[in-house]
Amino acid sequence: MKSLIVYVSVEHGNTEKVAKAISEVLGAEIKEAKEVDPQALQNYELIGFGSGIFFSKFHARLLQLVTEMPQCNCKAFIFSTSGYGNTNVHDALRKELERKGCRIVGDFACKGWDTYKPFKLVGGINKGRPNEDDLARGREFAKSLGN
Ligand SMILES: Cc1cc2nc3c(=O)[nH]c(=O)nc-3n(C[C@H](O)[C@H](O)[C@H](O)COP(=O)(O)O)c2cc1C
């Protein structure tokens, strides 16, 4: 299956670590959103979209790419790293991808080192995350997509 992982990871490289772990399992191409021509997304059967979470949203660059993406009938999944590390902030992106014709086959979230303002004073929260356990969960998630 021709697969692509598109990510944005601007704060600490947290999401990039997850993107790499997932791409290795899937044997997928991996690209920063900047490097992706929206039209080229039509060439893939499976696409993973991921970034950190900023004020409860995915990074604007990732959302912009999805806005510019043509209608496609690929499978897609969503992943994120964030302070809270949960998937309930994925809904808006999920809906937008569905509107583009994608079939959502899963989503994954884990905690990431977070130095947003008040946390910065104490060196941030979740230092060291994603850790090896998080990446192992990411790999398991990727394996489950193969089914
Ligand atoms: C300005 C700012 C806003 C953030 N907003 C949220 C948020 O709303 N919810 C959350 O759980 N984490 C939030 N975070 C934490 C980031 O999502 C987290 O550090 C993420 O792992 C960064 O990913 P990256 O290193 O791949 O860019 C915020 C961080 C910053 C700097």
The ligand as a Gaussian input file, in Angstrom:
#p B3LYP/6-31G(d) Opt

LIG

0 1
 C        1.472000      27.847000      22.472000
 C        1.192000      26.431000      22.903000
 C       -0.114000      25.988000      23.033000
 C       -0.387000      24.655000      23.425000
 N       -1.700000      24.257000      23.566000
 C       -1.958000      22.988000      24.012000
 C       -3.305000      22.554000      24.204000
 O       -4.279000      23.282000      23.948000
 N       -3.526000      21.303000      24.693000
 C       -2.487000      20.445000      24.988000
 O       -2.737000      19.332000      25.450000
 N       -1.180000      20.819000      24.761000
 C       -0.902000      22.052000      24.279000
 N        0.413000      22.444000      24.053000
 C        1.506000      21.447000      24.196000
 C        1.991000      20.904000      22.825000
 O        0.886000      20.325000      22.131000
 C        3.080000      19.830000      23.022000
 O        4.240000      20.414000      23.571000
 C        3.403000      19.087000      21.724000
 O        3.979000      17.834000      22.047000
 C        4.349000      19.853000      20.801000
 O        4.643000      19.033000      19.700000
 P        5.935000      19.235000      18.751000
 O        7.173000      19.206000      19.611000
 O        5.867000      18.092000      17.795000
 O        5.722000      20.558000      18.045000
 C        0.703000      23.758000      23.670000
 C        2.023000      24.206000      23.509000
 C        2.282000      25.539000      23.139000
 C        3.712000      25.998000      22.971000

